[in-house]
């Protein structure tokens, strides 16, 4: 199983979550929200748990002073996330800070030779795509929990974006419709735990099996073939990350 966007460090007992992921042989991209969280989150990694270096757009105005730290850590991280833009009304006040931080990150990734990037684009799909178009050598973008329009999705596909989808996204008709338009060879599963919820509680990383089962239904595929395709997709990204 694959959880390509999870905040392992933000669970109440992150060490227990990491241990359970390893016992279940779960492939996890453990994203961070600030560069200062990198050291602690990396300590949870190992095995099939990969740590990504991030600076979340919702924290851009508070943590933009950590960009020099981001730059110092970046050479040692092949994966970047969670980064991007958030266009929700409560974060619009700090929109320019978000833009400045995301541009800096894309520029740094470009200079570093490209990175695999897990990207937040809530209510900001077009601005995110605009910046990705400005920095085509920044790496391989993976749009996590994409909620844009069909037209924005088509543009993302044309720009070479990948997508990570989870059980929460696949509950809605709109989410299912978007997934059906995504190239299957560029789709991975995610939990977005502990933020995403199922049954009024935080989802656990291993519950990505719910997303995998739903994808099999949507794709009219048997579970074994769906799991194999997702594994092949993961191996492509891991080869890029190396």
C-alpha positions in Angstrom: 0.0 0.0 0.0 1.0 3.6 -0.6 0.4 6.7 1.4 2.1 9.5 -0.6 1.0 12.4 1.5 0.8 12.0 5.3 1.7 14.2 8.3 3.2 11.4 10.4 4.7 13.8 12.9 1.4 15.4 13.7 -0.4 12.3 15.1 -0.7 12.3 18.9 1.8 9.4 19.0 3.9 9.7 15.8 6.4 7.0 16.8 3.6 4.5 17.2 2.2 5.5 13.7 5.6 5.2 12.1 6.2 1.8 13.8 2.8 0.5 12.5 3.5 1.8 9.0 6.8 -0.2 9.0 5.1 -3.3 10.3 2.5 -3.1 7.6 5.2 -2.5 5.0 3.4 0.7 4.0 5.2 3.1 1.6 4.8 6.6 3.1 5.8 10.1 2.0 5.9 11.8 5.4 5.5 15.5 4.6 6.5 18.4 6.8 4.9 21.8 7.3 8.0 23.8 8.3 11.7 23.4 7.7 12.3 23.4 11.5 10.2 20.2 11.7 12.5 18.4 9.4 14.9 17.0 12.0 12.2 15.6 14.2 10.2 14.2 11.3 13.2 12.6 9.7 13.8 10.7 12.9 10.5 9.0 12.3 11.6 7.8 8.9 13.6 4.9 7.6 12.6 1.8 5.7 9.7 2.7 3.3 9.0 6.0 5.2 10.5 8.9 3.2 10.6 12.4 4.7 9.8 15.4 2.5 11.0 18.9 3.2 8.1 21.5 3.3 6.8 24.9 4.2 3.0 24.8 4.2 1.2 27.7 2.5 -1.0 28.3 5.5 2.1 29.0 7.5 4.0 31.0 4.9 3.5 34.4 6.6 4.6 33.0 9.9 7.5 30.9 8.8 9.0 32.6 5.7 12.0 33.4 7.8 12.8 29.7 7.7 13.5 29.8 3.9 17.3 29.9 4.5 16.9 26.8 6.6 14.9 25.2 3.8 17.8 26.0 1.4 20.3 24.4 3.7 18.4 21.2 4.1 17.3 20.9 0.4 20.5 19.2 -0.9 19.8 16.3 1.4 16.2 15.8 0.5 15.0 14.4 -2.8 11.4 15.1 -1.9 9.6 18.4 -1.1 6.2 18.8 0.5 3.9 20.1 1.7 4.3 23.3 -0.3 2.0 25.3 -2.6 -0.7 27.9 -2.3 -4.0 28.1 -0.4 -6.7 30.4 -1.8 -9.2 30.0 1.0 -10.6 33.4 2.3 -8.9 33.1 5.7 -5.5 32.9 4.1 -6.0 35.5 1.4 -4.6 38.2 3.7 -1.2 36.6 3.4 -1.4 35.8 -0.3 1.7 37.6 -1.3 3.7 35.8 1.4 2.4 32.5 -0.1 3.4 33.5 -3.6 6.9 34.7 -2.4 7.5 31.5 -0.5 6.3 29.1 -3.2 8.3 31.0 -5.9 11.4 30.7 -3.7 10.9 27.0 -3.2 10.4 26.3 -6.9 13.5 28.4 -7.7 15.5 26.5 -5.1 14.3 23.1 -6.5 15.2 24.2 -10.0 18.7 25.2 -8.9 19.0 21.8 -7.1 18.2 19.9 -10.3 14.6 19.2 -9.6 12.7 17.5 -6.8 9.6 15.3 -6.4 7.1 17.8 -4.9 3.8 17.2 -3.0 1.8 20.3 -3.7 -1.2 21.9 -1.9 -3.5 23.8 -4.3 -6.8 24.3 -2.5 -8.8 27.1 -4.2 -5.6 28.0 -5.9 -5.2 25.6 -8.8 -4.6 28.2 -11.5 -2.0 30.2 -9.6 -0.2 27.0 -8.7 -0.2 25.9 -12.3 1.0 29.4 -13.4 4.0 29.1 -11.2 4.8 25.5 -12.2 4.7 26.7 -15.8 7.2 29.4 -14.8 9.5 26.9 -13.2 9.4 23.9 -15.6 12.7 22.4 -14.3 11.6 22.5 -10.6 10.8 18.8 -10.7 7.9 16.4 -10.7 4.8 18.0 -9.2 2.2 15.8 -7.4 -1.0 17.7 -6.8 -2.3 16.4 -3.5 -6.1 16.2 -3.0 -6.7 18.2 -6.2 -10.0 20.1 -6.2 -9.8 22.3 -9.3 -12.0 22.4 -12.3 -12.0 20.0 -15.2 -10.2 22.6 -17.3 -7.6 23.2 -14.6 -7.1 19.4 -14.3 -6.6 19.1 -18.1 -4.0 21.9 -17.9 -2.3 20.1 -14.9 -2.1 16.9 -17.0 -0.6 18.8 -19.9 2.1 20.2 -17.6 3.1 16.7 -16.5 1.5 16.8 -13.0 0.8 13.7 -11.0 -2.0 13.3 -8.4 -2.4 11.7 -5.0 -6.0 10.9 -4.0 -7.4 9.6 -0.7 -10.6 8.2 0.8 -11.9 11.7 1.8 -11.6 12.9 -1.8 -13.2 9.8 -3.2 -16.4 10.3 -1.1 -17.8 13.0 -3.3 -19.1 12.8 -6.9 -16.9 15.7 -7.9 -13.8 14.0 -6.5 -14.7 10.8 -8.4 -15.3 12.7 -11.6 -11.9 14.4 -11.3 -10.1 11.1 -10.7 -11.8 9.5 -13.7 -10.1 12.2 -15.9 -6.7 11.7 -14.4 -4.2 9.5 -16.2 -4.0 6.3 -14.3 -0.3 6.0 -14.8 0.1 9.3 -12.8 -2.1 8.5 -9.8 -1.1 7.5 -6.2 -3.0 7.0 -3.0 -2.7 9.2 0.1 -4.3 9.6 3.5 -3.6 13.2 4.4 -3.7 12.0 7.9 -4.3 13.2 10.6 -6.2 16.1 8.9 -8.5 14.0 6.7 -11.2 12.1 8.5 -13.3 9.1 8.2 -16.2 8.3 10.5 -15.5 11.5 12.4 -11.9 10.6 13.4 -8.5 11.1 11.9 -7.7 8.6 9.2 -4.7 6.3 9.7 -2.1 5.9 6.9 -2.9 2.2 6.3 -6.5 3.1 5.6 -5.4 4.1 2.1 -6.6 0.7 1.3 -10.1 2.3 1.1 -8.9 4.6 -1.6 -7.2 1.7 -3.5 -10.5 -0.2 -3.4 -12.5 2.8 -4.6 -10.0 3.3 -7.5 -10.5 -0.3 -8.5 -14.2 0.3 -8.7 -13.9 3.5 -10.6 -11.4 2.0 -13.1 -13.5 -1.2 -13.4 -10.4 -3.1 -12.5 -9.7 -6.0 -10.1 -7.9 -5.1 -6.8 -4.8 -6.9 -7.7 -4.3 -5.1 -11.0 -5.0 -1.8 -9.3 -2.5 -2.4 -6.6 0.1 -3.4 -9.2 -0.5 -0.3 -11.3 -0.1 1.9 -8.2 3.1 0.1 -7.3 4.5 0.7 -10.7 3.6 4.4 -10.5 5.4 4.6 -7.1 8.5 2.9 -8.5 8.7 5.5 -11.3 8.6 8.4 -8.7 11.1 6.6 -6.5 13.4 6.3 -9.4 13.1 10.0 -10.1 13.8 10.7 -6.4 17.0 8.7 -6.5 
